[in-house]
């Protein structure tokens, strides 16, 4: 033990270099607004469209793009559906967003890939 070396379990620890090779114990913070996804295709979206309103554009820590909270009317019940989309460039609060098959191609609208012109 002449050089200040001590055996700890199966590892050798040098005084003053206690954490060498162990890492610093970094833990990523799991602070997130929530998972983002487009609406699943229901009957209205497969045959027509649904209209929603962007209520808020927010920042999500740990993500490079801003998020948009969009509120839709429920197609069958008297309630509202809140969705979280990745905001497209040019989206703003109060904007109407349309999702479905018969939607014109505009900023923020969601339509199936086969209906988007090249």
Biopython code that builds the backbone (N, CA, C, O; Angstrom):
import numpy as np
from Bio.PDB.StructureBuilder import StructureBuilder

atoms = [
    (1, "UNK", "N", (0.817, -1.185, 0.000)),
    (1, "UNK", "CA", (0.000, 0.000, 0.000)),
    (1, "UNK", "C", (0.863, 1.251, 0.000)),
    (1, "UNK", "O", (0.449, 2.282, 0.530)),
    (2, "UNK", "N", (2.031, 1.184, -0.572)),
    (2, "UNK", "CA", (2.949, 2.299, -0.516)),
    (2, "UNK", "C", (2.559, 3.455, -1.409)),
    (2, "UNK", "O", (2.930, 4.589, -1.103)),
    (3, "UNK", "N", (1.824, 3.239, -2.507)),
    (3, "UNK", "CA", (1.484, 4.307, -3.442)),
    (3, "UNK", "C", (0.084, 4.860, -3.210)),
    (3, "UNK", "O", (-0.432, 5.572, -4.072)),
    (4, "UNK", "N", (-0.528, 4.571, -2.117)),
    (4, "UNK", "CA", (-1.871, 5.084, -1.860)),
    (4, "UNK", "C", (-2.930, 4.320, -2.625)),
    (4, "UNK", "O", (-3.939, 4.903, -3.022)),
    (5, "UNK", "N", (-2.731, 3.047, -2.838)),
    (5, "UNK", "CA", (-3.681, 2.216, -3.573)),
    (5, "UNK", "C", (-4.413, 1.345, -2.573)),
    (5, "UNK", "O", (-3.795, 0.769, -1.678)),
    (6, "UNK", "N", (-5.715, 1.245, -2.719)),
    (6, "UNK", "CA", (-6.512, 0.457, -1.809)),
    (6, "UNK", "C", (-7.395, -0.485, -2.621)),
    (6, "UNK", "O", (-7.938, -0.085, -3.650)),
    (7, "UNK", "N", (-7.544, -1.703, -2.183)),
    (7, "UNK", "CA", (-8.389, -2.664, -2.887)),
    (7, "UNK", "C", (-9.817, -2.502, -2.384)),
    (7, "UNK", "O", (-10.070, -2.566, -1.181)),
    (8, "UNK", "N", (-10.751, -2.291, -3.309)),
    (8, "UNK", "CA", (-12.160, -2.134, -2.949)),
    (8, "UNK", "C", (-12.950, -3.123, -3.792)),
    (8, "UNK", "O", (-13.195, -2.875, -4.973)),
    (9, "UNK", "N", (-13.345, -4.228, -3.203)),
    (9, "UNK", "CA", (-13.999, -5.267, -3.989)),
    (9, "UNK", "C", (-12.983, -5.869, -4.928)),
    (9, "UNK", "O", (-11.952, -6.381, -4.490)),
    (10, "UNK", "N", (-13.261, -5.812, -6.203)),
    (10, "UNK", "CA", (-12.333, -6.320, -7.208)),
    (10, "UNK", "C", (-11.653, -5.200, -7.978)),
    (10, "UNK", "O", (-10.904, -5.468, -8.917)),
    (11, "UNK", "N", (-11.900, -3.942, -7.599)),
    (11, "UNK", "CA", (-11.317, -2.812, -8.312)),
    (11, "UNK", "C", (-10.259, -2.141, -7.446)),
    (11, "UNK", "O", (-10.337, -2.161, -6.218)),
    (12, "UNK", "N", (-9.289, -1.560, -8.094)),
    (12, "UNK", "CA", (-8.263, -0.797, -7.398)),
    (12, "UNK", "C", (-8.636, 0.675, -7.466)),
    (12, "UNK", "O", (-8.894, 1.201, -8.548)),
    (13, "UNK", "N", (-8.665, 1.329, -6.341)),
    (13, "UNK", "CA", (-8.981, 2.749, -6.292)),
    (13, "UNK", "C", (-7.744, 3.513, -5.854)),
    (13, "UNK", "O", (-7.102, 3.162, -4.864)),
    (14, "UNK", "N", (-7.418, 4.553, -6.596)),
    (14, "UNK", "CA", (-6.290, 5.404, -6.257)),
    (14, "UNK", "C", (-6.848, 6.607, -5.521)),
    (14, "UNK", "O", (-7.826, 7.209, -5.964)),
    (15, "UNK", "N", (-6.229, 6.966, -4.388)),
    (15, "UNK", "CA", (-6.693, 8.125, -3.637)),
    (15, "UNK", "C", (-6.685, 9.348, -4.543)),
    (15, "UNK", "O", (-5.668, 9.611, -5.185)),
    (16, "UNK", "N", (-7.731, 10.076, -4.618)),
    (16, "UNK", "CA", (-7.803, 11.268, -5.457)),
    (16, "UNK", "C", (-8.375, 10.971, -6.835)),
    (16, "UNK", "O", (-8.807, 11.895, -7.524)),
    (17, "UNK", "N", (-8.390, 9.723, -7.253)),
    (17, "UNK", "CA", (-8.986, 9.344, -8.534)),
    (17, "UNK", "C", (-10.069, 8.297, -8.263)),
    (17, "UNK", "O", (-10.092, 7.245, -8.902)),
    (18, "UNK", "N", (-10.936, 8.578, -7.348)),
    (18, "UNK", "CA", (-11.926, 7.594, -6.920)),
    (18, "UNK", "C", (-12.860, 7.163, -8.040)),
    (18, "UNK", "O", (-13.279, 6.007, -8.085)),
    (19, "UNK", "N", (-13.191, 8.080, -8.944)),
    (19, "UNK", "CA", (-14.204, 7.769, -9.940)),
    (19, "UNK", "C", (-13.612, 7.476, -11.312)),
    (19, "UNK", "O", (-14.336, 7.502, -12.308)),
    (20, "UNK", "N", (-12.339, 7.203, -11.387)),
    (20, "UNK", "CA", (-11.723, 6.959, -12.686)),
    (20, "UNK", "C", (-12.260, 5.660, -13.271)),
    (20, "UNK", "O", (-12.140, 4.595, -12.666)),
    (21, "UNK", "N", (-12.852, 5.763, -14.451)),
    (21, "UNK", "CA", (-13.372, 4.589, -15.133)),
    (21, "UNK", "C", (-14.772, 4.199, -14.719)),
    (21, "UNK", "O", (-15.348, 3.283, -15.308)),
    (22, "UNK", "N", (-15.337, 4.858, -13.731)),
    (22, "UNK", "CA", (-16.683, 4.501, -13.289)),
    (22, "UNK", "C", (-17.747, 5.396, -13.907)),
    (22, "UNK", "O", (-18.936, 5.107, -13.779)),
    (23, "UNK", "N", (-17.353, 6.463, -14.564)),
    (23, "UNK", "CA", (-18.319, 7.446, -15.025)),
    (23, "UNK", "C", (-18.684, 8.371, -13.879)),
    (23, "UNK", "O", (-18.275, 8.140, -12.741)),
    (24, "UNK", "N", (-19.431, 9.390, -14.160)),
    (24, "UNK", "CA", (-19.777, 10.367, -13.138)),
    (24, "UNK", "C", (-21.199, 10.196, -12.623)),
    (24, "UNK", "O", (-21.699, 11.054, -11.896)),
    (25, "UNK", "N", (-21.842, 9.126, -12.982)),
    (25, "UNK", "CA", (-23.192, 8.916, -12.501)),
    (25, "UNK", "C", (-24.206, 9.818, -13.177)),
    (25, "UNK", "O", (-25.204, 10.184, -12.557)),
    (26, "UNK", "N", (-23.980, 10.190, -14.433)),
    (26, "UNK", "CA", (-24.903, 11.062, -15.156)),
    (26, "UNK", "C", (-26.204, 10.331, -15.434)),
    (26, "UNK", "O", (-26.199, 9.194, -15.905)),
    (27, "UNK", "N", (-27.310, 10.983, -15.144)),
    (27, "UNK", "CA", (-28.621, 10.440, -15.468)),
    (27, "UNK", "C", (-29.369, 11.491, -16.267)),
    (27, "UNK", "O", (-29.474, 12.642, -15.844)),
    (28, "UNK", "N", (-29.884, 11.100, -17.413)),
    (28, "UNK", "CA", (-30.653, 12.027, -18.230)),
    (28, "UNK", "C", (-31.985, 12.315, -17.548)),
    (28, "UNK", "O", (-32.632, 11.413, -17.016)),
    (29, "UNK", "N", (-32.381, 13.570, -17.571)),
    (29, "UNK", "CA", (-33.651, 13.937, -16.971)),
    (29, "UNK", "C", (-34.788, 13.499, -17.883)),
    (29, "UNK", "O", (-34.747, 13.752, -19.088)),
    (30, "UNK", "N", (-35.767, 12.869, -17.343)),
    (30, "UNK", "CA", (-36.903, 12.383, -18.124)),
    (30, "UNK", "C", (-38.059, 13.363, -18.001)),
    (30, "UNK", "O", (-39.171, 12.981, -17.637)),
    (31, "UNK", "N", (-37.795, 14.610, -18.303)),
    (31, "UNK", "CA", (-38.845, 15.618, -18.272)),
    (31, "UNK", "C", (-39.306, 15.800, -19.704)),
    (31, "UNK", "O", (-38.588, 16.377, -20.521)),
    (32, "UNK", "N", (-40.482, 15.317, -20.012)),
    (32, "UNK", "CA", (-40.999, 15.389, -21.364)),
    (32, "UNK", "C", (-42.459, 15.791, -21.313)),
    (32, "UNK", "O", (-43.165, 15.481, -20.353)),
    (33, "UNK", "N", (-42.904, 16.473, -22.334)),
    (33, "UNK", "CA", (-44.299, 16.889, -22.399)),
    (33, "UNK", "C", (-45.186, 15.686, -22.656)),
    (33, "UNK", "O", (-46.270, 15.580, -22.082)),
    (34, "UNK", "N", (-44.739, 14.779, -23.511)),
    (34, "UNK", "CA", (-45.516, 13.584, -23.796)),
    (34, "UNK", "C", (-45.154, 13.018, -25.148)),
    (34, "UNK", "O", (-44.411, 13.641, -25.907)),
    (35, "UNK", "N", (-45.674, 11.835, -25.461)),
    (35, "UNK", "CA", (-45.392, 11.237, -26.765)),
    (35, "UNK", "C", (-46.193, 11.939, -27.864)),
    (35, "UNK", "O", (-47.340, 12.335, -27.657)),
    (36, "UNK", "N", (-45.573, 12.083, -29.021)),
    (36, "UNK", "CA", (-46.244, 12.736, -30.141)),
    (36, "UNK", "C", (-46.590, 11.697, -31.187)),
    (36, "UNK", "O", (-45.819, 10.771, -31.438)),
    (37, "UNK", "N", (-47.746, 11.855, -31.791)),
    (37, "UNK", "CA", (-48.162, 10.969, -32.874)),
    (37, "UNK", "C", (-49.332, 11.612, -33.591)),
    (37, "UNK", "O", (-50.037, 12.452, -33.030)),
    (38, "UNK", "N", (-49.533, 11.208, -34.841)),
    (38, "UNK", "CA", (-50.699, 11.662, -35.582)),
    (38, "UNK", "C", (-51.901, 10.834, -35.164)),
    (38, "UNK", "O", (-51.755, 9.771, -34.561)),
    (39, "UNK", "N", (-53.076, 11.321, -35.485)),
    (39, "UNK", "CA", (-54.292, 10.590, -35.148)),
    (39, "UNK", "C", (-54.321, 9.263, -35.894)),
    (39, "UNK", "O", (-53.828, 9.162, -37.018)),
    (40, "UNK", "N", (-54.900, 8.251, -35.266)),
    (40, "UNK", "CA", (-55.090, 6.987, -35.970)),
    (40, "UNK", "C", (-56.255, 7.161, -36.941)),
    (40, "UNK", "O", (-57.199, 7.900, -36.662)),
    (41, "UNK", "N", (-56.184, 6.487, -38.061)),
    (41, "UNK", "CA", (-57.205, 6.653, -39.092)),
    (41, "UNK", "C", (-58.508, 5.986, -38.660)),
    (41, "UNK", "O", (-58.586, 4.760, -38.594)),
    (42, "UNK", "N", (-59.519, 6.782, -38.368)),
    (42, "UNK", "CA", (-60.829, 6.230, -38.072)),
    (42, "UNK", "C", (-61.713, 6.403, -39.312)),
    (42, "UNK", "O", (-61.223, 6.767, -40.381)),
    (43, "UNK", "N", (-63.001, 6.143, -39.168)),
    (43, "UNK", "CA", (-63.906, 6.170, -40.316)),
    (43, "UNK", "C", (-63.939, 7.547, -40.972)),
    (43, "UNK", "O", (-63.908, 7.656, -42.198)),
    (44, "UNK", "N", (-64.002, 8.591, -40.159)),
    (44, "UNK", "CA", (-64.079, 9.944, -40.717)),
    (44, "UNK", "C", (-62.825, 10.314, -41.499)),
    (44, "UNK", "O", (-62.914, 10.953, -42.547)),
    (45, "UNK", "N", (-61.682, 9.925, -41.009)),
    (45, "UNK", "CA", (-60.442, 10.281, -41.707)),
    (45, "UNK", "C", (-60.235, 9.443, -42.963)),
    (45, "UNK", "O", (-59.651, 9.926, -43.932)),
    (46, "UNK", "N", (-60.698, 8.209, -42.964)),
    (46, "UNK", "CA", (-60.549, 7.380, -44.161)),
    (46, "UNK", "C", (-61.466, 7.838, -45.284)),
    (46, "UNK", "O", (-61.138, 7.653, -46.456)),
    (47, "UNK", "N", (-62.610, 8.431, -44.950)),
    (47, "UNK", "CA", (-63.577, 8.801, -45.979)),
    (47, "UNK", "C", (-63.756, 10.305, -46.156)),
    (47, "UNK", "O", (-64.141, 10.747, -47.238)),
    (48, "UNK", "N", (-63.491, 11.090, -45.140)),
    (48, "UNK", "CA", (-63.699, 12.526, -45.221)),
    (48, "UNK", "C", (-62.564, 13.228, -44.477)),
    (48, "UNK", "O", (-61.398, 12.933, -44.742)),
    (49, "UNK", "N", (-62.859, 14.136, -43.566)),
    (49, "UNK", "CA", (-61.816, 14.810, -42.793)),
    (49, "UNK", "C", (-62.374, 15.252, -41.447)),
    (49, "UNK", "O", (-63.588, 15.293, -41.247)),
    (50, "UNK", "N", (-61.474, 15.583, -40.531)),
    (50, "UNK", "CA", (-61.801, 16.150, -39.226)),
    (50, "UNK", "C", (-61.083, 17.487, -39.088)),
    (50, "UNK", "O", (-59.978, 17.667, -39.599)),
    (51, "UNK", "N", (-61.722, 18.419, -38.395)),
    (51, "UNK", "CA", (-61.125, 19.739, -38.199)),
    (51, "UNK", "C", (-60.706, 19.895, -36.745)),
    (51, "UNK", "O", (-61.475, 19.586, -35.834)),
    (52, "UNK", "N", (-59.489, 20.372, -36.529)),
    (52, "UNK", "CA", (-58.993, 20.629, -35.187)),
    (52, "UNK", "C", (-58.428, 22.032, -35.096)),
    (52, "UNK", "O", (-58.216, 22.693, -36.113)),
    (53, "UNK", "N", (-58.184, 22.486, -33.872)),
    (53, "UNK", "CA", (-57.650, 23.826, -33.632)),
    (53, "UNK", "C", (-56.362, 23.698, -32.837)),
    (53, "UNK", "O", (-56.311, 22.970, -31.846)),
    (54, "UNK", "N", (-55.323, 24.402, -33.264)),
    (54, "UNK", "CA", (-54.062, 24.436, -32.523)),
    (54, "UNK", "C", (-54.267, 25.360, -31.329)),
    (54, "UNK", "O", (-54.484, 26.560, -31.495)),
    (55, "UNK", "N", (-54.196, 24.792, -30.120)),
    (55, "UNK", "CA", (-54.422, 25.604, -28.924)),
    (55, "UNK", "C", (-53.128, 26.148, -28.336)),
    (55, "UNK", "O", (-53.143, 27.172, -27.654)),
    (56, "UNK", "N", (-52.010, 25.475, -28.591)),
    (56, "UNK", "CA", (-50.763, 25.910, -27.965)),
    (56, "UNK", "C", (-49.583, 25.356, -28.750)),
    (56, "UNK", "O", (-49.633, 24.227, -29.237)),
    (57, "UNK", "N", (-48.538, 26.137, -28.872)),
    (57, "UNK", "CA", (-47.263, 25.682, -29.434)),
    (57, "UNK", "C", (-46.259, 25.759, -28.299)),
    (57, "UNK", "O", (-46.005, 26.841, -27.769)),
    (58, "UNK", "N", (-45.677, 24.612, -27.914)),
    (58, "UNK", "CA", (-44.850, 24.542, -26.713)),
    (58, "UNK", "C", (-43.485, 23.958, -27.031)),
    (58, "UNK", "O", (-43.280, 23.329, -28.069)),
    (59, "UNK", "N", (-42.555, 24.183, -26.106)),
    (59, "UNK", "CA", (-41.206, 23.632, -26.211)),
    (59, "UNK", "C", (-41.120, 22.378, -25.359)),
    (59, "UNK", "O", (-41.579, 22.365, -24.217)),
    (60, "UNK", "N", (-40.533, 21.322, -25.911)),
    (60, "UNK", "CA", (-40.318, 20.084, -25.170)),
    (60, "UNK", "C", (-38.827, 19.943, -24.921)),
    (60, "UNK", "O", (-38.057, 19.861, -25.878)),
    (61, "UNK", "N", (-38.384, 19.912, -23.637)),
    (61, "UNK", "CA", (-36.960, 19.732, -23.384)),
    (61, "UNK", "C", (-36.493, 18.366, -23.877)),
    (61, "UNK", "O", (-37.178, 17.361, -23.686)),
    (62, "UNK", "N", (-35.343, 18.337, -24.501)),
    (62, "UNK", "CA", (-34.824, 17.084, -25.025)),
    (62, "UNK", "C", (-35.260, 16.815, -26.450)),
    (62, "UNK", "O", (-34.959, 15.750, -26.990)),
    (63, "UNK", "N", (-35.958, 17.744, -27.073)),
    (63, "UNK", "CA", (-36.412, 17.559, -28.451)),
    (63, "UNK", "C", (-36.073, 18.828, -29.216)),
    (63, "UNK", "O", (-36.145, 19.926, -28.664)),
    (64, "UNK", "N", (-35.708, 18.688, -30.466)),
    (64, "UNK", "CA", (-35.299, 19.851, -31.235)),
    (64, "UNK", "C", (-36.447, 20.638, -31.825)),
    (64, "UNK", "O", (-36.298, 21.827, -32.108)),
    (65, "UNK", "N", (-37.591, 20.000, -32.016)),
    (65, "UNK", "CA", (-38.716, 20.663, -32.664)),
    (65, "UNK", "C", (-39.780, 21.041, -31.637)),
    (65, "UNK", "O", (-39.955, 20.338, -30.641)),
    (66, "UNK", "N", (-40.484, 22.134, -31.868)),
    (66, "UNK", "CA", (-41.587, 22.478, -30.961)),
    (66, "UNK", "C", (-42.779, 21.550, -31.167)),
    (66, "UNK", "O", (-42.884, 20.875, -32.191)),
    (67, "UNK", "N", (-43.671, 21.524, -30.185)),
    (67, "UNK", "CA", (-44.857, 20.682, -30.241)),
    (67, "UNK", "C", (-46.100, 21.553, -30.321)),
    (67, "UNK", "O", (-46.112, 22.687, -29.843)),
    (68, "UNK", "N", (-47.143, 21.009, -30.931)),
    (68, "UNK", "CA", (-48.413, 21.721, -31.048)),
    (68, "UNK", "C", (-49.509, 20.891, -30.396)),
    (68, "UNK", "O", (-49.674, 19.709, -30.700)),
    (69, "UNK", "N", (-50.253, 21.520, -29.496)),
    (69, "UNK", "CA", (-51.430, 20.862, -28.920)),
    (69, "UNK", "C", (-52.613, 21.165, -29.830)),
    (69, "UNK", "O", (-52.928, 22.325, -30.095)),
    (70, "UNK", "N", (-53.266, 20.102, -30.307)),
    (70, "UNK", "CA", (-54.392, 20.246, -31.226)),
    (70, "UNK", "C", (-55.611, 19.594, -30.588)),
    (70, "UNK", "O", (-55.529, 18.478, -30.076)),
    (71, "UNK", "N", (-56.743, 20.295, -30.622)),
    (71, "UNK", "CA", (-57.985, 19.790, -30.035)),
    (71, "UNK", "C", (-58.969, 19.500, -31.158)),
    (71, "UNK", "O", (-59.250, 20.361, -31.991)),
    (72, "UNK", "N", (-59.495, 18.262, -31.169)),
    (72, "UNK", "CA", (-60.495, 17.829, -32.138)),
    (72, "UNK", "C", (-61.800, 17.535, -31.421)),
    (72, "UNK", "O", (-61.797, 17.191, -30.239)),
    (73, "UNK", "N", (-62.917, 17.669, -32.128)),
    (73, "UNK", "CA", (-64.182, 17.163, -31.610)),
    (73, "UNK", "C", (-64.186, 15.658, -31.779)),
    (73, "UNK", "O", (-63.745, 15.145, -32.807)),
    (74, "UNK", "N", (-64.685, 14.944, -30.770)),
    (74, "UNK", "CA", (-64.783, 13.491, -30.877)),
    (74, "UNK", "C", (-65.839, 13.167, -31.928)),
    (74, "UNK", "O", (-66.921, 13.755, -31.902)),
    (75, "UNK", "N", (-65.555, 12.239, -32.861)),
    (75, "UNK", "CA", (-66.509, 11.988, -33.949)),
    (75, "UNK", "C", (-67.804, 11.313, -33.501)),
    (75, "UNK", "O", (-68.801, 11.390, -34.219)),
    (76, "UNK", "N", (-67.824, 10.654, -32.341)),
    (76, "UNK", "CA", (-69.009, 9.902, -31.942)),
    (76, "UNK", "C", (-69.621, 10.377, -30.633)),
    (76, "UNK", "O", (-70.830, 10.236, -30.445)),
    (77, "UNK", "N", (-68.846, 10.923, -29.738)),
    (77, "UNK", "CA", (-69.338, 11.307, -28.419)),
    (77, "UNK", "C", (-69.235, 12.817, -28.227)),
    (77, "UNK", "O", (-68.571, 13.511, -28.995)),
    (78, "UNK", "N", (-69.902, 13.306, -27.193)),
    (78, "UNK", "CA", (-69.845, 14.729, -26.883)),
    (78, "UNK", "C", (-68.651, 14.978, -25.966)),
    (78, "UNK", "O", (-68.796, 15.110, -24.750)),
    (79, "UNK", "N", (-67.481, 15.039, -26.571)),
    (79, "UNK", "CA", (-66.273, 15.374, -25.837)),
    (79, "UNK", "C", (-65.201, 15.797, -26.822)),
    (79, "UNK", "O", (-65.406, 15.754, -28.035)),
    (80, "UNK", "N", (-64.060, 16.205, -26.296)),
    (80, "UNK", "CA", (-62.969, 16.670, -27.152)),
    (80, "UNK", "C", (-61.781, 15.734, -27.026)),
    (80, "UNK", "O", (-61.544, 15.150, -25.969)),
    (81, "UNK", "N", (-61.038, 15.597, -28.115)),
    (81, "UNK", "CA", (-59.816, 14.800, -28.125)),
    (81, "UNK", "C", (-58.636, 15.747, -28.242)),
    (81, "UNK", "O", (-58.596, 16.604, -29.125)),
    (82, "UNK", "N", (-57.679, 15.586, -27.345)),
    (82, "UNK", "CA", (-56.480, 16.419, -27.363)),
    (82, "UNK", "C", (-55.328, 15.582, -27.890)),
    (82, "UNK", "O", (-55.050, 14.500, -27.372)),
    (83, "UNK", "N", (-54.665, 16.077, -28.913)),
    (83, "UNK", "CA", (-53.536, 15.381, -29.530)),
    (83, "UNK", "C", (-52.299, 16.261, -29.427)),
    (83, "UNK", "O", (-52.397, 17.480, -29.280)),
    (84, "UNK", "N", (-51.144, 15.634, -29.507)),
    (84, "UNK", "CA", (-49.867, 16.337, -29.453)),
    (84, "UNK", "C", (-49.107, 16.018, -30.732)),
    (84, "UNK", "O", (-48.677, 14.884, -30.940)),
    (85, "UNK", "N", (-48.942, 17.026, -31.592)),
    (85, "UNK", "CA", (-48.260, 16.871, -32.875)),
    (85, "UNK", "C", (-46.899, 17.552, -32.799)),
    (85, "UNK", "O", (-46.694, 18.460, -31.993)),
    (86, "UNK", "N", (-45.975, 17.111, -33.638)),
    (86, "UNK", "CA", (-44.746, 17.874, -33.859)),
    (86, "UNK", "C", (-45.126, 19.028, -34.776)),
    (86, "UNK", "O", (-45.656, 18.810, -35.866)),
    (87, "UNK", "N", (-44.858, 20.244, -34.343)),
    (87, "UNK", "CA", (-45.311, 21.427, -35.079)),
    (87, "UNK", "C", (-44.520, 21.590, -36.369)),
    (87, "UNK", "O", (-43.293, 21.486, -36.383)),
    (88, "UNK", "N", (-45.242, 21.846, -37.446)),
    (88, "UNK", "CA", (-44.607, 22.141, -38.725)),
    (88, "UNK", "C", (-44.220, 23.619, -38.746)),
    (88, "UNK", "O", (-44.781, 24.427, -38.006)),
    (89, "UNK", "N", (-43.271, 23.955, -39.589)),
    (89, "UNK", "CA", (-42.844, 25.345, -39.676)),
    (89, "UNK", "C", (-43.974, 26.181, -40.260)),
    (89, "UNK", "O", (-44.462, 25.898, -41.354)),
    (90, "UNK", "N", (-44.381, 27.192, -39.542)),
    (90, "UNK", "CA", (-45.467, 28.056, -39.989)),
    (90, "UNK", "C", (-46.766, 27.830, -39.233)),
    (90, "UNK", "O", (-47.742, 28.539, -39.480)),
    (91, "UNK", "N", (-46.812, 26.862, -38.315)),
    (91, "UNK", "CA", (-48.025, 26.647, -37.516)),
    (91, "UNK", "C", (-48.105, 27.699, -36.416)),
    (91, "UNK", "O", (-47.078, 28.163, -35.920)),
    (92, "UNK", "N", (-49.318, 28.072, -36.037)),
    (92, "UNK", "CA", (-49.530, 29.085, -35.012)),
    (92, "UNK", "C", (-50.776, 28.729, -34.213)),
    (92, "UNK", "O", (-51.583, 27.908, -34.648)),
    (93, "UNK", "N", (-50.931, 29.340, -33.057)),
    (93, "UNK", "CA", (-52.101, 29.063, -32.227)),
    (93, "UNK", "C", (-53.337, 29.675, -32.878)),
    (93, "UNK", "O", (-53.284, 30.769, -33.439)),
    (94, "UNK", "N", (-54.434, 28.958, -32.794)),
    (94, "UNK", "CA", (-55.669, 29.400, -33.427)),
    (94, "UNK", "C", (-55.830, 28.900, -34.846)),
    (94, "UNK", "O", (-56.879, 29.114, -35.454)),
    (95, "UNK", "N", (-54.827, 28.244, -35.390)),
    (95, "UNK", "CA", (-54.884, 27.735, -36.759)),
    (95, "UNK", "C", (-55.776, 26.503, -36.810)),
    (95, "UNK", "O", (-55.751, 25.674, -35.900)),
    (96, "UNK", "N", (-56.563, 26.385, -37.872)),
    (96, "UNK", "CA", (-57.355, 25.184, -38.089)),
    (96, "UNK", "C", (-56.495, 24.149, -38.794)),
    (96, "UNK", "O", (-55.834, 24.454, -39.786)),
    (97, "UNK", "N", (-56.504, 22.923, -38.278)),
    (97, "UNK", "CA", (-55.735, 21.820, -38.844)),
    (97, "UNK", "C", (-56.730, 20.753, -39.268)),
    (97, "UNK", "O", (-57.594, 20.360, -38.484)),
    (98, "UNK", "N", (-56.612, 20.283, -40.500)),
    (98, "UNK", "CA", (-57.520, 19.272, -41.023)),
    (98, "UNK", "C", (-56.776, 17.960, -41.180)),
    (98, "UNK", "O", (-55.642, 17.940, -41.658)),
    (99, "UNK", "N", (-57.411, 16.856, -40.778)),
    (99, "UNK", "CA", (-56.826, 15.525, -40.896)),
    (99, "UNK", "C", (-57.792, 14.641, -41.660)),
    (99, "UNK", "O", (-58.966, 14.551, -41.301)),
    (100, "UNK", "N", (-57.316, 13.987, -42.709)),
    (100, "UNK", "CA", (-58.179, 13.070, -43.436)),
    (100, "UNK", "C", (-57.784, 12.926, -44.886)),
    (100, "UNK", "O", (-56.764, 13.447, -45.338)),
    (101, "UNK", "N", (-58.632, 12.196, -45.605)),
    (101, "UNK", "CA", (-58.357, 11.848, -46.993)),
    (101, "UNK", "C", (-58.637, 13.016, -47.940)),
    (101, "UNK", "O", (-57.886, 13.236, -48.890)),
    (102, "UNK", "N", (-59.709, 13.762, -47.686)),
    (102, "UNK", "CA", (-60.131, 14.824, -48.604)),
    (102, "UNK", "C", (-59.688, 16.192, -48.102)),
    (102, "UNK", "O", (-60.508, 17.095, -47.936)),
    (103, "UNK", "N", (-58.411, 16.337, -47.865)),
    (103, "UNK", "CA", (-57.863, 17.573, -47.309)),
    (103, "UNK", "C", (-56.966, 18.217, -48.352)),
    (103, "UNK", "O", (-56.239, 17.526, -49.066)),
    (104, "UNK", "N", (-57.017, 19.540, -48.439)),
    (104, "UNK", "CA", (-56.097, 20.234, -49.336)),
    (104, "UNK", "C", (-54.714, 20.276, -48.699)),
    (104, "UNK", "O", (-54.580, 20.235, -47.476)),
    (105, "UNK", "N", (-53.717, 20.355, -49.518)),
    (105, "UNK", "CA", (-52.335, 20.340, -49.051)),
    (105, "UNK", "C", (-51.949, 21.738, -48.569)),
    (105, "UNK", "O", (-51.699, 22.634, -49.376)),
    (106, "UNK", "N", (-51.904, 21.916, -47.246)),
    (106, "UNK", "CA", (-51.508, 23.182, -46.635)),
    (106, "UNK", "C", (-50.626, 22.886, -45.431)),
    (106, "UNK", "O", (-50.506, 21.736, -45.010)),
    (107, "UNK", "N", (-50.008, 23.926, -44.879)),
    (107, "UNK", "CA", (-49.115, 23.760, -43.733)),
    (107, "UNK", "C", (-49.919, 23.295, -42.526)),
    (107, "UNK", "O", (-50.894, 23.938, -42.136)),
    (108, "UNK", "N", (-49.508, 22.178, -41.937)),
    (108, "UNK", "CA", (-50.145, 21.665, -40.739)),
    (108, "UNK", "C", (-51.179, 20.593, -40.982)),
    (108, "UNK", "O", (-51.503, 19.845, -40.059)),
    (109, "UNK", "N", (-51.717, 20.487, -42.196)),
    (109, "UNK", "CA", (-52.728, 19.469, -42.466)),
    (109, "UNK", "C", (-52.094, 18.086, -42.533)),
    (109, "UNK", "O", (-50.932, 17.940, -42.914)),
    (110, "UNK", "N", (-52.873, 17.071, -42.158)),
    (110, "UNK", "CA", (-52.386, 15.693, -42.129)),
    (110, "UNK", "C", (-53.235, 14.883, -43.093)),
    (110, "UNK", "O", (-54.457, 14.835, -42.961)),
    (111, "UNK", "N", (-52.583, 14.241, -44.071)),
    (111, "UNK", "CA", (-53.296, 13.388, -45.002)),
    (111, "UNK", "C", (-52.450, 12.171, -45.327)),
    (111, "UNK", "O", (-51.232, 12.200, -45.155)),
    (112, "UNK", "N", (-53.084, 11.092, -45.798)),
    (112, "UNK", "CA", (-52.320, 9.877, -46.106)),
    (112, "UNK", "C", (-51.263, 10.138, -47.177)),
    (112, "UNK", "O", (-51.417, 11.018, -48.024)),
    (113, "UNK", "N", (-50.205, 9.368, -47.118)),
    (113, "UNK", "CA", (-49.048, 9.598, -47.981)),
    (113, "UNK", "C", (-49.385, 9.449, -49.458)),
    (113, "UNK", "O", (-48.819, 10.157, -50.290)),
    (114, "UNK", "N", (-50.291, 8.545, -49.798)),
    (114, "UNK", "CA", (-50.599, 8.325, -51.217)),
    (114, "UNK", "C", (-51.371, 9.487, -51.835)),
    (114, "UNK", "O", (-51.461, 9.573, -53.059)),
    (115, "UNK", "N", (-51.932, 10.382, -51.021)),
    (115, "UNK", "CA", (-52.677, 11.522, -51.539)),
    (115, "UNK", "C", (-51.847, 12.798, -51.583)),
    (115, "UNK", "O", (-52.363, 13.858, -51.936)),
    (116, "UNK", "N", (-50.572, 12.709, -51.232)),
    (116, "UNK", "CA", (-49.689, 13.872, -51.317)),
    (116, "UNK", "C", (-49.034, 13.874, -52.693)),
    (116, "UNK", "O", (-48.372, 12.899, -53.050)),
    (117, "UNK", "N", (-49.198, 14.939, -53.477)),
    (117, "UNK", "CA", (-48.570, 14.967, -54.799)),
    (117, "UNK", "C", (-47.058, 15.116, -54.685)),
    (117, "UNK", "O", (-46.543, 15.651, -53.703)),
    (118, "UNK", "N", (-46.370, 14.638, -55.692)),
    (118, "UNK", "CA", (-44.914, 14.747, -55.705)),
    (118, "UNK", "C", (-44.557, 16.132, -56.140)),
    (118, "UNK", "O", (-43.376, 16.466, -56.228)),
]
sb = StructureBuilder()
sb.init_structure("model")
sb.init_model(0)
sb.init_chain("A")
sb.init_seg("    ")
for serial, (resi, resn, name, xyz) in enumerate(atoms, 1):
    if name == "N":
        sb.init_residue(resn, " ", resi, " ")
    sb.init_atom(name, np.array(xyz, "f"), 0.0, 1.0, " ", f" {name:<3s}", serial, name[0])
structure = sb.get_structure()
